[in-house]
Amino acid sequence: FGIPCLTYSAARRGVNGPLALRTAAHLYGLSSLSASEKMQVHYADVLTSFATKCVNRLRSRGIPCTIENPHTSLLWRLPTFLKYMVHPEVRYIRTSFCMFGAQWRKQTGILAIHFPLAGELASECTSLNGICCYSDLPHQRLAGIGPGGRWWTRIALPYPARLCAELARLVLLQIQHNAIAENSAQLRGWKSW
């Protein structure tokens, strides 16, 4: 699940970007929001609630799934997500979009549930000077207005194609692994007759 980060984003600081709609102290929205901003927060809360209900159903059935948001997203501070973090079948993975071909670093968090192979996505750029450790090219800063008058953070929303391909590959491998493990367990059960 890729829960929209637009209202949870730490990039919403009002400096070279849109104003914050939430803070760590006000995870469900600031009291000073306009009517349209309150609607944005409400829609994000509804989507988050729906996604967590789906994840809970999948988790209770042992079905692999993921939730993605920027590493600095306030989403990870919500009580529901803090509870997920302590489950033994859940793993939090950090990755950087630049490691999958994006021109920006965009540190991203992936909560992997019943999905051990998702750990292969852990690939962080260790750059300290703005030069990508993967491509040796400068990172595009995600601040201010970019081409077409759009915020750079909005331009950087789509997942890099290589990340999508790698995630799809790992999902298929995890499904195959789970099916083999399930068949092996059934065979062991039959042999004990």
N, C-alpha and C positions, 0 to 999 in steps of 0.2 A: 504494500500500500504506500503510495506517495501522497501523504496528507499535505494539502497546499500549505506552504510555509509563509504566505504573504502576511498574515497577521501575527505569526509567531517569530518572525525573523528578527534577529539581533541587529541586522543591518538597518532596521527602521529606527534611526536615532535622530532624524531631523537634520543631520549634518551631511550635506551632499546626498540626501536621500529622503524618502518619505518619513513622516512623524511616526513615533512609536504608538501602537494601539494597545500593547500589553507591556508589562515589566515583570521582573521576578517577584516583585511584591504584589502585583495585580495581574495574575496569570489569566484571569477571565475578562480582562479589559479594564482600561482606565475609566474612572468616573467622568472625566472631562471630554469624552468622545462625542462627536456630532452624531446625529441620527444615522447618517449614511455609514459612519465608521462603526457604530454599534451594530448595524446590520452586517457589515463585513465580519466582525468578531462573532456574531451569532451564527452566520453561515459556516464559518470555520469550526465553531464549536459543534454544530450539528454534524458536519462531515467527520470530525474527530470522533464524536460519539458513535457514529455508524461504523467507522473503521475499527474502533476498539471492540465493538460488539462482534464484528466479523472475525477479528483476530482471536477474541476469546473463544468463539465457537471452533475455529480451526485448531487453536492450542489445546482445547479440551479433547479433541479427536486425534491429536498427535500429527496434524497435517502441517507441513512446512509453510512458513510465510515470512514476509519481511515488512517492516515499516521504515520509511526513509524520511529524513529531514536534515537540514543543515546541522552540523555538529554543535553550533552555538544556539540553535533554536530553543525557544522557551517551551516548546512541546515536550522536550525531555524532562522538564521540571514539573509537569503535571503529575498529580498523585498516581494516576493510572499507570503512567510510564515508569515512574520510580518503582512501583510494585513489580512491573515486568522485569526490571533490571536484576531483581534478586532471585528470579526463578532459575532453577538449574538448567532448564531446556532453552534458555534465552541467552543470546550473546550479543553484546553491543560491539559493532565494528566501525572503525573510522577509516574513511577513504578520501581521496582527493580527486576531483573531476579531471584535473590536468594529467593524472596518471592514466587516464583513458582517452586522451587526445583533446580535451578542452583547452582553450587558451587562458582560462582562469583556474586558480587553485581550488576554490570552493570546497572546503573541508566539509565532509558529509558523514552523518551518522546513519547506520543501518542496524535496526534491531532485528536480529534473525531468530526466529522461533522454530524449534524442531528442525533446524536447517544448519547442521554443523559445517557442511561444505561451503556455506556462505562466507566462512572465514577467509577463503581464498580472495575475497574482494578487498581485504585489508591491504591497502596500498597507499600510504601517505607520502605526500611530497614533503621533504624535510628542508625545503628552501627557507633561508633566513634573509636573503637579500633580494627577493622578488624574482629570482631566476629559477625556473622550474628545474628540479633535479632529474626529471625524466627527459624533457625535450631540450634543455639548456636555453630555452627562450624566455623572455620576460613574461611574467603573469600579467594578464589584463586585470587591473583593479576593478572591483565591483562597487564602485562609488560614483555617484553623479549620473549625468545624462549621457547616454550613448547614442548610436546611430538611430535616426528616425525619431529623436526626441523621447526615447524610452529609457527608463532607469536601467542601468547595467545589471542590477540584480534581477530584473524581469527578463532581460535578454538571456541571462545565465540559467533560467529555470529548467529548460529541457535537459534530460539526462544525455550524456554523451553516447553516441551509437555503440562504441566499444564496450561501455559499461552495460548497456542493455543486452548486447550479445553475450557478454560474459555471465551476466545474471541468468539469462535464458539457458545457457549451457549448464550452469550449476544447478538450476532447478531440475532440468532433465536428469542430470546425474544423481541428484538427491532422490528423485522419484524412483529411478532404477535401483539405487542402493536400498531404499526402503522396501521395494517390492522383493528384492533378493533376500533381504533379511526376514521379511514376513514369510516367504516361501520356505526358507531354511528352518524357521521355527515350526512351521506346519509339518515339514518332513521329520523333524526331530520328534514331534508329537506322534506321528504315525509309526515311527520306528520303535517307540516305547510300548506299542501294543503287544 
